[in-house]
Every structure is written in structure tokens, then in C-alpha cells.
Amino acid sequence: MTEPGRTRKPAAVRRAEIMEAADAEFALKGLSGAGIEAIAARVGISHPRVVQMFGSKRDLFLHVVHAAYDRIEATFADAEPTLGALGDAYRHLLQSRPTVGLVLLQAYAAAGEAAVQESVRQRQLDLRQTITRLTGADPMQVRSFFATGLVLTVSTVLNLPERHADAQWSAWIIGLTGPTVDEP
């Protein structure tokens, strides 16, 4: 039943609103600090409605984490299939959608909880496979890509004054791990 003066929204619209609110809340406060009540308040619905649609707070958190990984995967799929281009695309994603980096860092912080650890671990491994498939990079190149990506994430999230230098450093490291060409 809808309250007077309020229109009932389709479930897909309501679900998207909850995800957007949860993205913002979890990015700022993490799994342990965020509350379903605060997420529900951002959307203007009841706590039980959020639980009905997503289950537990952990389940909602994992939906948000998976959405962040999905954005990264989509960004990589749209980029030129080189490590440098993927790195540039990721940097642009972090700048245009700041919650992505924050949610990733919150996911790593919440990995002390076994269910979160396993879910994030699997997404991280899947992302490695995606990068390898898209670029043909070897395992060391992919590790270097992830290491520089973490530096880029932290410097962007913290808005460090040297974040531009970190982006240049990341590009330099990725360039060092690029494929070598044998000279004749």
C-alpha cells in the first residue's frame, strides 16, 4: 500500500536507488560502519523494504562491491586492449566515479569476514583473468598492473598532491613490464 502523495516505483527503479544509496554509504563507512537504516533514509523507504529486496547488510555490501567490479570490467572492455590503455581507463573511472576506489578499499578492509573475503577474492581473480584475456599480459605484468593500480587507487582516493606523479609512475611501471621485442 502506498502512502498518500507518494507514487509506487517499479522494483527495478527502487533497487537502483537503493544500490546508489548503498554505494555512497558503504564507500564512506564500510561494512561495519554503514547501516541499513541510513541507506533506507537516503532513499526514503523503510529498513524492512531494503532487507526484503537485498537480504542482510553483508549481502547488500557484496552487491555494491560486485557493482564496483562490474564497472571496472566494463571500463576495461571498452578500452584499447593494452595495459597502458586499461590503466588510463581505470584512472578516469576513479576520477569520474570516486566511490569505486573507496568501495574497493572498503572491500579489502572487510575481508576479515570469510564470506566477504571469498567473494572479493573471486572477483579479484576474475579481474586478473579479464586483464590477461584482453591484453595477453603475462602473470608478472598483471601483478605489476595490480600493484600500480593500488597505488593509483590510494593516491586518487586520498587526493594526494602527488597523484599526478603517481599516475605517471604507474604508466612508467606498466611500460617496463610491457612486452619486449627481440631485435634482429
C-alpha positions as CSV (number, residue, x, y, z in Angstrom):
1,M,0.0,0.0,0.0
2,T,1.3,3.4,-1.0
3,E,1.2,6.4,1.4
4,P,-1.0,9.3,0.2
5,G,1.0,11.7,-2.0
6,R,3.7,9.0,-2.8
7,T,3.9,7.1,-6.0
8,R,4.9,3.5,-6.1
9,K,8.1,2.9,-8.1
10,P,8.8,-0.2,-10.1
11,A,11.0,-2.7,-8.2
12,A,13.9,-2.2,-10.7
13,V,13.9,1.6,-10.1
14,R,13.7,1.2,-6.3
15,R,16.5,-1.4,-6.5
16,A,18.7,1.0,-8.4
17,E,18.0,3.8,-5.9
18,I,19.0,1.5,-3.0
19,M,22.1,0.5,-4.8
20,E,23.1,4.1,-5.4
21,A,22.4,5.0,-1.7
22,A,24.3,1.9,-0.5
23,D,27.2,2.7,-2.8
24,A,27.6,6.1,-1.2
25,E,27.0,4.8,2.4
26,F,29.4,1.8,2.1
27,A,32.1,3.9,0.3
28,L,32.1,6.3,3.3
29,K,31.6,3.9,6.2
30,G,32.4,0.4,5.1
31,L,30.6,-2.7,6.0
32,S,30.9,-2.3,9.8
33,G,30.1,1.4,9.9
34,A,27.2,1.7,7.4
35,G,23.7,1.0,8.5
36,I,20.7,-0.2,6.5
37,E,18.7,2.5,8.3
38,A,20.9,5.2,6.8
39,I,20.7,3.6,3.4
40,A,16.9,3.4,3.6
41,A,16.7,7.0,4.8
42,R,18.7,8.2,1.8
43,V,16.1,6.6,-0.5
44,G,13.1,7.5,1.7
45,I,11.9,3.9,2.4
46,S,11.8,1.6,5.4
47,H,14.6,-0.6,6.7
48,P,12.5,-3.7,6.2
49,R,12.0,-2.8,2.5
50,V,15.8,-2.8,1.9
51,V,16.1,-6.1,3.7
52,Q,13.2,-7.5,1.7
53,M,15.0,-6.6,-1.5
54,F,18.6,-7.4,-0.6
55,G,18.7,-9.5,2.5
56,S,21.4,-8.8,5.1
57,K,23.6,-5.8,5.3
58,R,26.5,-8.0,4.2
59,D,24.5,-9.2,1.1
60,L,23.9,-5.6,0.2
61,F,27.5,-4.7,0.7
62,L,28.6,-7.5,-1.6
63,H,26.1,-6.3,-4.2
64,V,27.8,-2.9,-4.1
65,V,31.2,-4.5,-4.3
66,H,30.2,-6.6,-7.3
67,A,28.8,-3.5,-8.9
68,A,32.2,-1.7,-8.5
69,Y,34.0,-4.7,-10.1
70,D,31.4,-4.7,-12.9
71,R,32.1,-1.1,-13.6
72,I,35.8,-1.8,-13.7
73,E,35.3,-4.8,-16.0
74,A,33.0,-2.7,-18.3
75,T,35.6,0.1,-18.4
76,F,38.3,-2.4,-19.4
77,A,36.1,-4.0,-22.0
78,D,35.6,-0.5,-23.6
79,A,39.3,0.4,-23.6
80,E,42.0,-0.4,-26.1
81,P,43.4,-3.8,-25.1
82,T,46.8,-2.7,-23.7
83,L,47.9,-2.4,-20.1
84,G,48.5,1.3,-20.6
85,A,45.1,2.0,-22.0
86,L,43.4,-0.1,-19.3
87,G,45.4,1.9,-16.7
88,D,44.3,5.2,-18.2
89,A,40.7,4.0,-18.3
90,Y,40.8,2.9,-14.7
91,R,42.3,6.3,-13.7
92,H,39.4,8.0,-15.5
93,L,36.9,5.7,-13.8
94,L,38.3,6.6,-10.4
95,Q,38.1,10.3,-11.1
96,S,34.6,10.2,-12.6
97,R,33.2,7.7,-10.1
98,P,35.1,8.2,-6.8
99,T,33.0,5.6,-4.9
100,V,34.6,2.8,-7.0
101,G,38.0,3.2,-5.3
102,L,36.5,3.7,-1.9
103,V,34.3,0.6,-2.2
104,L,37.3,-1.5,-3.3
105,L,39.3,-0.3,-0.3
106,Q,36.3,-1.0,2.0
107,A,36.0,-4.5,0.5
108,Y,39.7,-5.2,1.2
109,A,39.2,-3.9,4.8
110,A,36.1,-6.1,5.3
111,A,37.9,-9.2,4.0
112,G,38.4,-10.3,7.6
113,E,34.9,-11.7,7.3
114,A,35.2,-15.1,5.5
115,A,32.2,-14.6,3.2
116,V,33.4,-11.2,2.1
117,Q,37.0,-12.4,1.6
118,E,35.9,-15.3,-0.6
119,S,33.6,-13.1,-2.7
120,V,36.2,-10.3,-3.2
121,R,38.9,-12.9,-3.8
122,Q,36.9,-14.4,-6.6
123,R,36.2,-11.1,-8.2
124,Q,39.9,-10.1,-8.0
125,L,40.9,-13.4,-9.6
126,D,38.3,-12.9,-12.3
127,L,39.6,-9.4,-13.0
128,R,43.1,-10.8,-13.4
129,Q,41.8,-13.3,-16.0
130,T,40.0,-10.5,-17.8
131,I,43.1,-8.4,-18.0
132,T,45.1,-11.3,-19.2
133,R,42.5,-12.2,-21.8
134,L,42.2,-8.6,-23.0
135,T,45.9,-7.7,-23.2
136,G,47.7,-11.0,-23.4
137,A,49.8,-9.9,-20.5
138,D,51.9,-12.5,-18.6
139,P,51.4,-13.1,-14.8
140,M,54.2,-10.7,-13.8
141,Q,52.8,-7.9,-16.0
142,V,49.3,-8.4,-14.5
143,R,50.8,-8.3,-10.9
144,S,52.6,-5.1,-11.8
145,F,49.4,-3.7,-13.2
146,F,47.5,-4.5,-10.0
147,A,50.3,-3.1,-7.8
148,T,50.3,0.2,-9.7
149,G,46.5,0.2,-9.7
150,L,46.5,0.0,-6.0
151,V,48.9,2.9,-5.7
152,L,46.7,4.8,-8.2
153,T,43.6,4.0,-6.2
154,V,45.1,5.1,-2.9
155,S,46.5,8.4,-4.3
156,T,43.3,9.2,-6.1
157,V,41.0,8.4,-3.1
158,L,43.2,10.4,-0.7
159,N,43.6,13.2,-3.3
160,L,47.3,13.2,-2.7
161,P,49.1,16.2,-4.1
162,E,51.5,13.8,-6.0
163,R,48.7,11.8,-7.5
164,H,49.6,13.1,-11.0
165,A,53.1,11.9,-10.4
166,D,51.7,8.5,-9.2
167,A,49.8,8.3,-12.5
168,Q,53.0,8.9,-14.4
169,W,54.9,6.5,-12.3
170,S,52.1,3.9,-12.8
171,A,52.4,4.3,-16.6
172,W,56.2,4.0,-16.4
173,I,56.0,0.8,-14.4
174,I,53.4,-0.7,-16.8
175,G,55.6,0.3,-19.6
176,L,58.6,-1.5,-18.0
177,T,56.5,-4.7,-17.8
178,G,55.3,-4.4,-21.4
179,P,56.2,-7.0,-24.0
180,T,59.7,-6.9,-25.2
181,V,60.6,-7.2,-28.8
182,D,63.6,-9.2,-29.8
183,E,65.9,-7.3,-32.0
184,P,67.1,-8.9,-35.2
